[in-house]
Amino acid sequence: MASPASVARHPIHPMLVVFPIGLWGFSLVADVVHAFGGAPVWRDVAFYTMAGGIVGAILAAIPGFVDYLGLRDPRARRLAQMHMVMNLIVLAIFAVDLWLRTWIAPESRLPLALSVIGVALLGISGWLGGEMVYVLGVGVDAERTPARGKDPVRAA
């Protein structure tokens, strides 16, 4: 089933999820570097990449929600709902993490712990997203997918 939120038959949601995944992952790396004696600038890098990840997640959620509304298969809809709820939890974790860094406990280890939890949950949610695409074919235009075992270049 093709994605309702697409540009030239390419789903938008997978194009955008790379930003929060990459930014939050690098934010965790910057936190770890800072925690193990890295320069104070690493704390700032973690902060700004985390903030960018929050913005990216909100932008990726919009076409993801449009795709969710277009799902008719009950199994795909259930997986998509779990994926969406988990991503909202991850977004909330990083929002609280950013808030803690700003106002409450900028030197505490709690923000680092929240980042570890957030990235771990993000990995699980990504697995659910992969399950929807690679197992259930969500967002795949079956009419344009080459038959298995055939060379897509020669089939054209």
N, C-alpha and C positions, 0 to 999 in steps of 0.2 A: 504494500500500500504506500503510495507516494505521500510525502509530507505536505500538509496544507500550508505550512510556513516555509516557503522555498523561493529561491531565486534561480531561474533557468533550470528547473528540476533538481536543484541541489538544496537539501535541507539547511536552514539557517542555524538551528540550534547546535549541531555539531561543529559548525564553523566558529561559534562564539565560546563554547565551553573551554577551549584551549586557554583562554585568557585567565579565568579564575583558577583553573587547575595549575597552570604554570606560575601565576603570581603567588598563590597561597603556598605552593610547594617551595618556591624560592624564598618566601617569607620565613618558612620553617628553617630552611638552610641558613638564612641570615641570623635567625634567633640562636641556632646551635653554635654558629661561629662566634657570636657575641658571648654566649654563655660559657664557652671554653676559652675565653681570654681575648677574643677579637676586639678590634678598636670600637669605640662607641658609635661610629658611623653605621656599623652593622645593625644596631638597634633601630636607627632611623630607616635603613633600607627595609628591615622587616616591617616597620610601621607603614611605610608608603606602598610597598608591594601588597600588603594586606588590604589597605584601603582600595587600591586598584582592583584587587580580586573581588572585593565586595561590589564595586561598580560593575565589573565584568559579569558577575553572577546574576545581578539584577537584569542586565541586558540580555544574557543568555536565557533567563527564565521566561521572558516574554514569548519568543517563538516556541520554546519548549512547552509552555502552557497551551498555545494554539494547537500544537501537535497533539497534546493530551486530549483536548476537546474533540479532536477528529477521530480518536480511536474507537473502534467498534468491537474488536475482539476482546472478550472478557479477560483472558489471561494477560494480554498485552496491557490492557487498561489497569489491571491490578499491579503489574510490575511497574508501570509508569507512575501509578499513585505512590507506591513505595519509594521509587526514585525521586519523585517530587518532594515528598515529605522529608526524606533524608536530606535532600539538598537544602530545604528550608531550615532544617535543624543545623546543618553545616553553616549556612549563612548567618543564622542567629549566633552560633558559637563564635564566628569570626567578628561579628558586630560587637558582641560583649568583650571579646579579646581586645579589639581596637579601643573600645571605651575604657577598659581597664588600663591600657597603656597610656591613655590620654589623661585620665582624671584620678584614678584610684591608686594603682600600684605599678608605676612604670618600671621600677627596679625589681619587682617580685618575679618569682619563677612561675606563678600561676598563668600568665599569658603564654609562656612556652608550653606548658602542659595543655592548655586549650588548643594551641596550634597543632600539637601532636594528635590530639583527639579529633580535631577538625579534618586534618589531612587523612587520618585513618578512615573516618566515616566517608570522606570524599572518594577514597579508593573503592569502598564497598558500593557506593552509589554509582560510580563509574562502571563497576562490574554489572550492576543491574541495567544500566544504559546499554552496555555491550550485549547483554542477554536479549534485550528487546530488538536490537538491530541484527545481530549475527545469528540468533536462534529463531526469533519470531518474524524477522524481516520488516520491522517497523521502520518507516521512512525509505524503504527500498521500492523503487518502481519495478514491479515484477515483469511488466510488459517489455521493459527495455533491458532486463538482465539476461545476459547470454546463458544458454543451457550449460549445465555442468559438463565438463570434459571437452568443450569446444573452445577453440581459439577465438577470443572476441575480435581480434583483428581480421582474421580470415572469414569470420561469420558475417561481417558487415558488407 
